[in-house]
Amino acid sequence: MQRTVDFKLPHFFNYPPYFTLQPVRETREKQVQLWKELILDYCRSQKMYIISLEEDFPLFSNQKIERSLSYEAKEVFLAALVSEGRAEWIDKSHKKCLILWLRIQDWANYILDFVKENGLEVTTIEDLRSGIETHGTELAGIDRGVLMRALRLLEQKGKAVIFKGTSADDEGVKFSA
């Protein structure tokens, strides 16, 4: 997997000690915070939703300084995101993580603002993910599971009704004011 040129890596990325879990509590706390921010920013900019501890992920190694995060360090940084509600383990063995650069509630709010700004009262689920109106927005290419959870939250609050069509592509949603 290659890094894209449109993402600017922070200065600490070229500092070798940040690829090793730091033993001093205050230093480790700062290290964990920097890595959490980096992971969220990178995933958001690249529209990535899943990180696997067992597969290559561009941020977890830096060939320029010949450093890579240990498995334990990756677990620590992802677990910190999970504990803040910014990620969720998607398997029981905690090897794959769903990254939530926006929390589900924030996605729900974003969707409501989007449909209001675009005058959408009724739309399909797929149009919310890949319709012309979504190009250049956070919704473009959104993980279907994240989208459905946000829509179900809106439905629970009485702000949307999800309806089924004849196929998965026909699923839709009606928004209320």
Accessible surface in RSA format (square Angstrom, percent):
REM  Atomic radii and reference values for relative SASA: ProtOr
REM  Chains: A
REM  Algorithm: Lee & Richards
REM  Probe-radius: 1.40
REM  Slices: 20
REM RES _ NUM      All-atoms   Total-Side   Main-Chain    Non-polar    All polar
REM                ABS   REL    ABS   REL    ABS   REL    ABS   REL    ABS   REL
RES MET A   1   145.72  75.5  72.39  47.9  73.32 174.6  81.21  69.0  64.50  85.5
RES GLN A   2   160.57  89.8 144.13 105.3  16.44  39.1  49.43 105.2 111.14  84.3
RES ARG A   3    88.42  37.1  66.99  34.2  21.43  51.0  26.08  35.6  62.34  37.8
RES THR A   4    57.41  40.8  48.90  49.6   8.51  20.3  53.15  71.4   4.26   6.4
RES VAL A   5   158.90 104.6 125.17 113.3  33.72  81.3 132.76 115.3  26.14  70.9
RES ASP A   6   111.40  78.0  74.43  74.1  36.97  87.4  47.42 111.6  63.98  63.8
RES PHE A   7    31.48  15.8  17.93  11.1  13.55  35.3  19.03  11.5  12.46  35.6
RES LYS A   8   170.37  83.1 145.86  89.5  24.51  58.4 122.48 110.2  47.90  51.0
RES LEU A   9    47.27  26.3  32.96  23.6  14.31  36.0  32.96  23.1  14.31  38.5
RES PRO A  10    45.57  33.2  33.41  30.5  12.16  44.2  44.84  37.0   0.73   4.5
RES HIS A  11   163.56  89.4 150.97 104.9  12.59  32.2 105.33 108.6  58.23  67.8
RES PHE A  12    22.22  11.1  15.37   9.5   6.85  17.8  19.67  11.9   2.55   7.3
RES PHE A  13     2.83   1.4   2.83   1.8   0.00   0.0   2.83   1.7   0.00   0.0
RES ASN A  14    64.65  44.6  51.45  49.7  13.20  31.8  18.54  44.6  46.11  44.6
RES TYR A  15   118.76  55.4 117.94  67.1   0.82   2.1  76.37  57.4  42.39  52.3
RES PRO A  16    42.18  30.7  41.56  37.9   0.62   2.3  41.96  34.6   0.23   1.4
RES PRO A  17    52.36  38.2  45.90  41.8   6.46  23.5  52.35  43.2   0.01   0.1
RES TYR A  18    24.98  11.7  24.98  14.2   0.00   0.0  13.84  10.4  11.14  13.7
RES PHE A  19     4.98   2.5   0.24   0.1   4.74  12.3   0.24   0.1   4.74  13.6
RES THR A  20    80.76  57.4  76.99  78.1   3.77   9.0  59.62  80.1  21.15  32.0
RES LEU A  21    23.59  13.1  10.92   7.8  12.67  31.8  10.92   7.7  12.67  34.1
RES GLN A  22    30.96  17.3  30.96  22.6   0.00   0.0   2.38   5.1  28.59  21.7
RES PRO A  23   119.69  87.2  85.78  78.2  33.91 123.3  91.69  75.7  28.00 174.0
RES VAL A  24    84.34  55.5  79.82  72.3   4.51  10.9  84.34  73.3   0.00   0.0
RES ARG A  25   157.64  66.2 148.37  75.6   9.27  22.1  69.96  95.6  87.68  53.1
RES GLU A  26   103.22  59.3  95.83  72.5   7.39  17.6  59.79 115.6  43.43  35.5
RES THR A  27    54.54  38.8  49.69  50.4   4.85  11.6  31.79  42.7  22.76  34.4
RES ARG A  28    75.91  31.9  75.91  38.7   0.00   0.0  23.84  32.6  52.07  31.6
RES GLU A  29    95.29  54.7  86.08  65.1   9.21  21.9  44.90  86.9  50.39  41.1
RES LYS A  30   126.48  61.7 119.58  73.4   6.90  16.4  69.19  62.3  57.30  61.0
RES GLN A  31     0.05   0.0   0.05   0.0   0.00   0.0   0.00   0.0   0.05   0.0
RES VAL A  32    20.10  13.2  20.10  18.2   0.00   0.0  20.10  17.5   0.00   0.0
RES GLN A  33    77.06  43.1  76.76  56.1   0.30   0.7  35.15  74.8  41.91  31.8
RES LEU A  34    45.98  25.6  44.72  32.0   1.25   3.1  44.75  31.4   1.23   3.3
RES TRP A  35     0.00   0.0   0.00   0.0   0.00   0.0   0.00   0.0   0.00   0.0
RES LYS A  36    15.84   7.7  15.84   9.7   0.00   0.0   3.04   2.7  12.81  13.6
RES GLU A  37    80.32  46.1  78.61  59.5   1.72   4.1  31.88  61.7  48.44  39.6
RES LEU A  38     6.50   3.6   2.71   1.9   3.79   9.5   6.10   4.3   0.40   1.1
RES ILE A  39     0.00   0.0   0.00   0.0   0.00   0.0   0.00   0.0   0.00   0.0
RES LEU A  40    23.09  12.9  22.58  16.2   0.51   1.3  22.86  16.1   0.23   0.6
RES ASP A  41    81.81  57.3  77.29  76.9   4.52  10.7  15.31  36.0  66.50  66.3
RES TYR A  42     3.27   1.5   3.27   1.9   0.00   0.0   0.04   0.0   3.23   4.0
RES CYS A  43     0.00   0.0   0.00   0.0   0.00   0.0   0.00   0.0   0.00   0.0
RES ARG A  44    93.83  39.4  88.75  45.2   5.08  12.1  29.61  40.5  64.22  38.9
RES SER A  45    53.29  45.0  22.68  30.3  30.62  70.5  33.79  72.0  19.50  27.3
RES GLN A  46    39.15  21.9  17.37  12.7  21.78  51.9   8.52  18.1  30.63  23.2
RES LYS A  47    74.15  36.2  57.92  35.5  16.23  38.6  55.98  50.4  18.16  19.3
RES MET A  48    35.43  18.3  30.99  20.5   4.44  10.6  31.46  26.7   3.97   5.3
RES TYR A  49    18.70   8.7  14.25   8.1   4.45  11.6  14.25  10.7   4.45   5.5
RES ILE A  50    70.44  40.1  56.89  42.4  13.55  32.6  56.89  41.0  13.55  36.8
RES ILE A  51     1.46   0.8   0.00   0.0   1.46   3.5   1.46   1.0   0.00   0.0
RES SER A  52    10.77   9.1   5.63   7.5   5.14  11.8   2.53   5.4   8.25  11.6
RES LEU A  53     3.06   1.7   0.00   0.0   3.06   7.7   0.00   0.0   3.06   8.2
RES GLU A  54   112.64  64.7  75.82  57.4  36.82  87.7  33.07  64.0  79.57  65.0
RES GLU A  55   105.76  60.7  96.27  72.8   9.48  22.6  40.77  78.8  64.99  53.1
RES ASP A  56   122.11  85.5 106.91 106.4  15.21  36.0  27.96  65.8  94.16  93.9
RES PHE A  57     9.80   4.9   3.88   2.4   5.91  15.4   4.16   2.5   5.64  16.1
RES PRO A  58     9.61   7.0   0.33   0.3   9.28  33.7   8.71   7.2   0.90   5.6
RES LEU A  59     0.00   0.0   0.00   0.0   0.00   0.0   0.00   0.0   0.00   0.0
RES PHE A  60     6.54   3.3   5.48   3.4   1.06   2.8   5.48   3.3   1.06   3.0
RES SER A  61    30.76  26.0  29.95  40.0   0.81   1.9  10.06  21.4  20.70  29.0
RES ASN A  62     6.04   4.2   5.84   5.6   0.20   0.5   0.08   0.2   5.96   5.8
RES GLN A  63   139.29  77.9 126.64  92.6  12.65  30.1  66.73 142.0  72.56  55.0
RES LYS A  64   163.77  79.9 125.16  76.8  38.61  91.9  95.48  85.9  68.30  72.7
RES ILE A  65    34.91  19.9  20.42  15.2  14.49  34.9  27.55  19.8   7.36  20.0
RES GLU A  66   144.51  83.0 121.84  92.2  22.67  54.0  41.95  81.2 102.56  83.7
RES ARG A  67   102.65  43.1  97.33  49.6   5.32  12.7  18.83  25.7  83.83  50.8
RES SER A  68    69.34  58.6  49.12  65.6  20.21  46.6  30.62  65.2  38.71  54.2
RES LEU A  69     8.81   4.9   0.02   0.0   8.79  22.1   0.06   0.0   8.74  23.5
RES SER A  70    59.78  50.5  47.88  63.9  11.89  27.4  53.57 114.1   6.20   8.7
RES TYR A  71    90.32  42.2  82.52  47.0   7.80  20.3  78.82  59.2  11.50  14.2
RES GLU A  72   103.46  59.4 101.12  76.5   2.33   5.6  32.62  63.1  70.83  57.8
RES ALA A  73     0.21   0.2   0.21   0.3   0.00   0.0   0.21   0.3   0.00   0.0
RES LYS A  74    34.14  16.7  34.14  20.9   0.00   0.0   2.07   1.9  32.07  34.2
RES GLU A  75    64.53  37.1  64.43  48.7   0.11   0.3  14.15  27.4  50.39  41.1
RES VAL A  76    40.32  26.5  34.74  31.4   5.58  13.5  38.39  33.4   1.93   5.2
RES PHE A  77     0.01   0.0   0.01   0.0   0.00   0.0   0.01   0.0   0.00   0.0
RES LEU A  78     0.03   0.0   0.03   0.0   0.00   0.0   0.03   0.0   0.00   0.0
RES ALA A  79    44.07  40.5  40.46  62.4   3.61   8.2  40.90  57.6   3.16   8.4
RES ALA A  80    18.32  16.8  11.93  18.4   6.39  14.5  17.42  24.5   0.90   2.4
RES LEU A  81     0.17   0.1   0.17   0.1   0.00   0.0   0.17   0.1   0.00   0.0
RES VAL A  82    42.99  28.3  33.73  30.5   9.26  22.3  33.73  29.3   9.26  25.1
RES SER A  83    96.28  81.4  54.01  72.1  42.27  97.4  50.70 108.0  45.58  63.9
RES GLU A  84    76.98  44.2  60.61  45.9  16.37  39.0  34.79  67.3  42.19  34.4
RES GLY A  85    35.36  43.6   0.00   N/A  35.36  43.6  29.70  81.5   5.66  12.7
RES ARG A  86    42.60  17.9  42.60  21.7   0.00   0.0   0.99   1.4  41.60  25.2
RES ALA A  87     1.13   1.0   0.00   0.0   1.13   2.6   0.00   0.0   1.13   3.0
RES GLU A  88    54.59  31.3  53.85  40.7   0.74   1.8  26.90  52.0  27.68  22.6
RES TRP A  89    48.24  19.4  23.45  11.4  24.78  58.2  17.94   9.6  30.29  49.1
RES ILE A  90    82.24  46.8  46.14  34.4  36.10  87.0  53.89  38.8  28.36  76.9
RES ASP A  91    47.18  33.0  34.20  34.0  12.98  30.7  35.45  83.4  11.73  11.7
RES LYS A  92   205.92 100.5 174.48 107.1  31.43  74.8 124.86 112.4  81.06  86.3
RES SER A  93    70.03  59.2  42.89  57.2  27.13  62.5  44.16  94.0  25.87  36.2
RES HIS A  94    84.75  46.3  84.39  58.7   0.36   0.9  45.42  46.8  39.33  45.8
RES LYS A  95    72.58  35.4  72.53  44.5   0.04   0.1  26.15  23.5  46.42  49.5
RES LYS A  96    84.83  41.4  84.83  52.0   0.00   0.0  34.37  30.9  50.46  53.7
RES CYS A  97     0.00   0.0   0.00   0.0   0.00   0.0   0.00   0.0   0.00   0.0
RES LEU A  98    13.87   7.7  13.87   9.9   0.00   0.0  13.87   9.7   0.00   0.0
RES ILE A  99     0.35   0.2   0.00   0.0   0.35   0.8   0.00   0.0   0.35   1.0
RES LEU A 100     4.60   2.6   3.98   2.8   0.62   1.6   4.60   3.2   0.00   0.0
RES TRP A 101     4.08   1.6   2.13   1.0   1.95   4.6   2.13   1.1   1.95   3.2
RES LEU A 102    26.48  14.7  26.36  18.9   0.12   0.3  26.48  18.6   0.00   0.0
RES ARG A 103    99.94  42.0  99.77  50.9   0.17   0.4  38.40  52.5  61.54  37.3
RES ILE A 104    26.87  15.3  23.86  17.8   3.01   7.2  23.86  17.2   3.01   8.2
RES GLN A 105    67.67  37.8  65.02  47.5   2.65   6.3  47.97 102.1  19.69  14.9
RES ASP A 106    54.64  38.3  50.60  50.4   4.04   9.6  10.78  25.4  43.86  43.7
RES TRP A 107     1.07   0.4   1.07   0.5   0.00   0.0   0.16   0.1   0.91   1.5
RES ALA A 108     0.00   0.0   0.00   0.0   0.00   0.0   0.00   0.0   0.00   0.0
RES ASN A 109    67.85  46.8  66.57  64.3   1.28   3.1  22.46  54.0  45.39  43.9
RES TYR A 110    63.81  29.8  60.18  34.2   3.62   9.4  50.14  37.7  13.67  16.9
RES ILE A 111     0.00   0.0   0.00   0.0   0.00   0.0   0.00   0.0   0.00   0.0
RES LEU A 112    15.32   8.5  15.32  11.0   0.00   0.0  15.32  10.8   0.00   0.0
RES ASP A 113    77.35  54.2  75.64  75.3   1.71   4.0  15.78  37.1  61.57  61.4
RES PHE A 114    11.19   5.6   8.60   5.3   2.59   6.7  10.84   6.6   0.35   1.0
RES VAL A 115     3.74   2.5   3.09   2.8   0.65   1.6   3.12   2.7   0.63   1.7
RES LYS A 116   136.59  66.6 109.80  67.4  26.80  63.8  73.53  66.2  63.07  67.2
RES GLU A 117   146.31  84.0 106.24  80.4  40.07  95.4  48.40  93.6  97.91  79.9
RES ASN A 118    60.68  41.8  33.96  32.8  26.73  64.4   8.06  19.4  52.63  50.9
RES GLY A 119    63.26  78.0   0.00   N/A  63.26  78.0  36.86 101.1  26.41  59.1
RES LEU A 120    37.82  21.1  31.06  22.2   6.76  17.0  32.52  22.8   5.30  14.3
RES GLU A 121   119.42  68.6 115.19  87.1   4.23  10.1  35.55  68.8  83.87  68.5
RES VAL A 122    80.84  53.2  60.03  54.3  20.81  50.1  60.03  52.2  20.81  56.4
RES THR A 123    14.09  10.0   5.98   6.1   8.11  19.3   9.36  12.6   4.72   7.1
RES THR A 124    46.47  33.1  46.08  46.7   0.39   0.9  43.60  58.6   2.88   4.3
RES ILE A 125     0.39   0.2   0.39   0.3   0.00   0.0   0.39   0.3   0.00   0.0
RES GLU A 126    49.16  28.2  48.90  37.0   0.26   0.6  25.99  50.3  23.17  18.9
RES ASP A 127    68.45  47.9  66.06  65.7   2.39   5.7   5.82  13.7  62.63  62.5
RES LEU A 128     0.96   0.5   0.51   0.4   0.45   1.1   0.96   0.7   0.00   0.0
RES ARG A 129    56.12  23.6  55.89  28.5   0.24   0.6   1.94   2.7  54.18  32.8
RES SER A 130    71.44  60.4  52.31  69.8  19.13  44.1  41.21  87.8  30.23  42.3
RES GLY A 131     9.40  11.6   0.00   N/A   9.40  11.6   9.40  25.8   0.00   0.0
RES ILE A 132   153.33  87.3 144.66 107.8   8.67  20.9 144.66 104.2   8.67  23.5
RES GLU A 133    84.62  48.6  67.10  50.8  17.52  41.7  25.69  49.7  58.93  48.1
RES THR A 134     1.02   0.7   1.02   1.0   0.00   0.0   0.62   0.8   0.40   0.6
RES HIS A 135   127.12  69.5 108.62  75.5  18.50  47.3  75.71  78.0  51.41  59.8
RES GLY A 136    88.25 108.8   0.00   N/A  88.25 108.8  44.79 122.9  43.46  97.3
RES THR A 137    33.71  24.0  25.26  25.6   8.44  20.1  32.11  43.1   1.59   2.4
RES GLU A 138    35.39  20.3  32.92  24.9   2.47   5.9  13.26  25.7  22.12  18.1
RES LEU A 139     0.00   0.0   0.00   0.0   0.00   0.0   0.00   0.0   0.00   0.0
RES ALA A 140    24.64  22.7  23.07  35.6   1.57   3.6  23.55  33.2   1.09   2.9
RES GLY A 141    44.92  55.4   0.00   N/A  44.92  55.4  30.36  83.3  14.56  32.6
RES ILE A 142     0.00   0.0   0.00   0.0   0.00   0.0   0.00   0.0   0.00   0.0
RES ASP A 143    38.75  27.1  33.59  33.4   5.16  12.2   5.29  12.4  33.47  33.4
RES ARG A 144    70.62  29.7  68.17  34.8   2.45   5.8  46.19  63.1  24.43  14.8
RES GLY A 145    38.10  47.0   0.00   N/A  38.10  47.0  33.31  91.4   4.78  10.7
RES VAL A 146     0.20   0.1   0.00   0.0   0.20   0.5   0.00   0.0   0.20   0.6
RES LEU A 147     0.00   0.0   0.00   0.0   0.00   0.0   0.00   0.0   0.00   0.0
RES MET A 148    20.24  10.5  20.24  13.4   0.00   0.0  20.24  17.2   0.00   0.0
RES ARG A 149    81.01  34.0  75.90  38.7   5.12  12.2  33.64  46.0  47.38  28.7
RES ALA A 150     0.00   0.0   0.00   0.0   0.00   0.0   0.00   0.0   0.00   0.0
RES LEU A 151     0.00   0.0   0.00   0.0   0.00   0.0   0.00   0.0   0.00   0.0
RES ARG A 152   109.94  46.2 109.58  55.9   0.35   0.8  46.29  63.3  63.65  38.6
RES LEU A 153    39.95  22.3  38.43  27.5   1.52   3.8  39.36  27.6   0.60   1.6
RES LEU A 154     1.69   0.9   1.69   1.2   0.00   0.0   1.69   1.2   0.00   0.0
RES GLU A 155    65.55  37.6  54.49  41.2  11.07  26.4  21.11  40.8  44.45  36.3
RES GLN A 156   147.25  82.3 106.96  78.2  40.29  95.9  47.44 101.0  99.81  75.7
RES LYS A 157   101.36  49.4  71.31  43.8  30.05  71.6  55.86  50.3  45.50  48.5
RES GLY A 158    55.71  68.7   0.00   N/A  55.71  68.7  34.18  93.8  21.52  48.2
RES LYS A 159    83.17  40.6  83.10  51.0   0.07   0.2  34.38  30.9  48.78  52.0
RES ALA A 160     2.15   2.0   0.00   0.0   2.15   4.9   0.36   0.5   1.79   4.8
RES VAL A 161    88.21  58.0  88.21  79.9   0.00   0.0  88.21  76.6   0.00   0.0
RES ILE A 162    28.69  16.3  11.73   8.7  16.95  40.9  11.73   8.4  16.95  46.0
RES PHE A 163    83.89  42.0  79.66  49.3   4.23  11.0  83.89  50.9   0.00   0.0
RES LYS A 164   158.00  77.1 131.09  80.4  26.91  64.1 101.42  91.3  56.58  60.3
RES GLY A 165    36.58  45.1   0.00   N/A  36.58  45.1  17.30  47.5  19.28  43.2
RES THR A 166   138.03  98.2  99.02 100.4  39.01  93.0  90.42 121.5  47.61  72.0
RES SER A 167    59.02  49.9  44.55  59.5  14.47  33.3  50.86 108.3   8.16  11.4
RES ALA A 168    68.02  62.5  54.12  83.5  13.91  31.6  58.97  83.0   9.06  24.0
RES ASP A 169    99.92  70.0  92.16  91.7   7.76  18.4  22.69  53.4  77.23  77.0
RES ASP A 170    60.80  42.6  52.51  52.3   8.30  19.6  11.97  28.2  48.84  48.7
RES GLU A 171    15.37   8.8  15.25  11.5   0.12   0.3   4.71   9.1  10.66   8.7
RES GLY A 172     0.13   0.2   0.00   N/A   0.13   0.2   0.13   0.4   0.00   0.0
RES VAL A 173     0.00   0.0   0.00   0.0   0.00   0.0   0.00   0.0   0.00   0.0
RES LYS A 174   101.06  49.3 100.17  61.5   0.89   2.1  69.21  62.3  31.85  33.9
RES PHE A 175    13.08   6.5   6.73   4.2   6.35  16.5   6.92   4.2   6.15  17.6
RES SER A 176    55.72  47.1  44.35  59.2  11.38  26.2  47.85 101.9   7.87  11.0
RES ALA A 177   138.23 127.1  71.90 111.0  66.34 150.9  98.20 138.3  40.03 106.1
END  Absolute sums over single chains surface
CHAIN  1 A     9881.7       8006.2       1875.5       5445.7       4436.0
END  Absolute sums over all chains
TOTAL          9881.7       8006.2       1875.5       5445.7       4436.0
